[in-house]
Amino acid sequence: MKPETLHRLTFKQGCQEGFPIFVGYFPTAMAFGLVCKDLGMRIWEAVLFSVTNFAGSGQFLAANLIGGGALLAELFISVLLVNLRYSFMGAELNRNLEKGIRGWRKALLAHGTTDEVFSVAVLHRGPISKEYLAGLELTAYSGWVSGTAVGFLVGMILPPALQLAVGVTLYAMFSSLLAQEFHQKGFMVLAIVGISAALNSFLILQCSLAIGWSFVISMLAASFFGALTTSDSEEVL
């Protein structure tokens, strides 16, 4: 029997295992705070953005769409599609939780579930206690929210040229995600991305479609095409 199955996971253990996530989230959140500053938000709006969402890629996407003048409906659908993966992570994590976690406690734990939190939590084979998961999520959450605030404050003293340069953070984040998918599934991923980019450009430049709706249509088209042409059974050699 493994040692971790002999004792209940604790809040302290969750905080300890969440600290590396804190370290990773803080600089990324600083970049998000700078982006919010560049968009003309006030600091409380930027911090509230991170407090209520806590979804890195979704927040950067939303900020980009806001900067492009997208409508609220476009923002809602786009971010919903990007964050839809969390429903599957939550369902898997729910299977590993201790019995008896219900209601608002489970809702709060669901709010704190991110890619990194999920990856760390599911490493434990035994039941995951609410105390452990709370410690893990609160540590990661504090890194994201505090990083957003610090990034915004830093943006107040940066020259305008440097503030505008922060906009490339969005593209850097999604480029890293693309590189990971390319490593796993090869050139077909590049083909899917190319189709999505070409369709998005066509809808904006030729059809004069709003940036939000063109993004939604391109995302859905790429998702359907990817589902038809790739297989989850493919293994990385």
Solvent accessible surface area in square Angstrom, and as a share of the most:
residue,aa,sasa,rsa
1,M,189,0.84
2,K,108,0.46
3,P,102,0.64
4,E,44,0.20
5,T,60,0.35
6,L,128,0.64
7,H,97,0.43
8,R,118,0.43
9,L,7,0.04
10,T,67,0.39
11,F,95,0.40
12,K,141,0.60
13,Q,39,0.17
14,G,0,0.00
15,C,40,0.24
16,Q,106,0.47
17,E,50,0.22
18,G,0,0.00
19,F,118,0.49
20,P,87,0.55
21,I,13,0.07
22,F,56,0.23
23,V,81,0.47
24,G,42,0.41
25,Y,26,0.10
26,F,54,0.22
27,P,77,0.49
28,T,41,0.24
29,A,0,0.00
30,M,48,0.22
31,A,17,0.13
32,F,0,0.00
33,G,0,0.00
34,L,19,0.09
35,V,19,0.11
36,C,0,0.00
37,K,55,0.23
38,D,58,0.30
39,L,59,0.29
40,G,64,0.61
41,M,34,0.15
42,R,147,0.54
43,I,63,0.32
44,W,140,0.49
45,E,52,0.23
46,A,0,0.00
47,V,37,0.21
48,L,88,0.44
49,F,30,0.13
50,S,0,0.00
51,V,52,0.30
52,T,80,0.47
53,N,58,0.30
54,F,7,0.03
55,A,4,0.03
56,G,19,0.18
57,S,10,0.07
58,G,1,0.01
59,Q,2,0.01
60,F,2,0.01
61,L,7,0.04
62,A,8,0.06
63,A,1,0.01
64,N,56,0.29
65,L,2,0.01
66,I,66,0.33
67,G,50,0.48
68,G,43,0.42
69,G,60,0.58
70,A,16,0.12
71,L,111,0.55
72,L,144,0.72
73,A,50,0.39
74,E,0,0.00
75,L,28,0.14
76,F,132,0.55
77,I,53,0.27
78,S,0,0.00
79,V,25,0.14
80,L,90,0.45
81,L,45,0.22
82,V,26,0.15
83,N,33,0.17
84,L,87,0.43
85,R,78,0.28
86,Y,38,0.14
87,S,67,0.43
88,F,145,0.60
89,M,32,0.14
90,G,26,0.25
91,A,60,0.47
92,E,64,0.29
93,L,6,0.03
94,N,71,0.37
95,R,185,0.68
96,N,44,0.23
97,L,19,0.10
98,E,40,0.18
99,K,192,0.81
100,G,50,0.48
101,I,10,0.05
102,R,175,0.64
103,G,56,0.54
104,W,160,0.56
105,R,112,0.41
106,K,72,0.31
107,A,63,0.49
108,L,109,0.54
109,L,16,0.08
110,A,62,0.48
111,H,74,0.33
112,G,5,0.05
113,T,10,0.06
114,T,5,0.03
115,D,46,0.24
116,E,78,0.35
117,V,0,0.00
118,F,40,0.17
119,S,62,0.40
120,V,33,0.19
121,A,0,0.00
122,V,50,0.29
123,L,135,0.67
124,H,17,0.08
125,R,189,0.69
126,G,13,0.13
127,P,92,0.58
128,I,0,0.00
129,S,0,0.00
130,K,71,0.30
131,E,57,0.26
132,Y,0,0.00
133,L,1,0.01
134,A,30,0.23
135,G,0,0.00
136,L,0,0.00
137,E,8,0.04
138,L,99,0.49
139,T,22,0.13
140,A,0,0.00
141,Y,49,0.19
142,S,51,0.33
143,G,0,0.00
144,W,7,0.02
145,V,26,0.15
146,S,43,0.28
147,G,0,0.00
148,T,0,0.00
149,A,25,0.20
150,V,55,0.32
151,G,0,0.00
152,F,10,0.04
153,L,92,0.46
154,V,46,0.26
155,G,0,0.00
156,M,116,0.52
157,I,145,0.73
158,L,48,0.24
159,P,71,0.45
160,P,104,0.65
161,A,75,0.58
162,L,95,0.47
163,Q,24,0.11
164,L,120,0.60
165,A,54,0.42
166,V,19,0.11
167,G,31,0.30
168,V,97,0.56
169,T,30,0.17
170,L,15,0.08
171,Y,134,0.51
172,A,62,0.48
173,M,40,0.18
174,F,71,0.30
175,S,64,0.41
176,S,66,0.43
177,L,81,0.40
178,L,55,0.27
179,A,60,0.46
180,Q,103,0.46
181,E,72,0.32
182,F,73,0.30
183,H,136,0.61
184,Q,74,0.33
185,K,65,0.28
186,G,25,0.24
187,F,157,0.65
188,M,78,0.35
189,V,15,0.09
190,L,74,0.37
191,A,46,0.36
192,I,24,0.12
193,V,63,0.36
194,G,39,0.37
195,I,76,0.38
196,S,24,0.15
197,A,55,0.43
198,A,65,0.50
199,L,51,0.25
200,N,42,0.21
201,S,50,0.33
202,F,108,0.45
203,L,22,0.11
204,I,56,0.29
205,L,135,0.67
206,Q,132,0.59
207,C,69,0.42
208,S,95,0.62
209,L,59,0.29
210,A,46,0.35
211,I,58,0.29
212,G,0,0.00
213,W,83,0.29
214,S,0,0.00
215,F,55,0.23
216,V,9,0.05
217,I,76,0.39
218,S,3,0.02
219,M,36,0.16
220,L,71,0.35
221,A,36,0.28
222,A,15,0.11
223,S,65,0.42
224,F,140,0.58
225,F,69,0.29
226,G,10,0.10
227,A,77,0.60
228,L,154,0.77
229,T,55,0.32
230,T,34,0.20
231,S,46,0.30
232,D,139,0.72
233,S,91,0.59
234,E,88,0.40
235,E,147,0.66
236,V,77,0.45
237,L,213,1.06
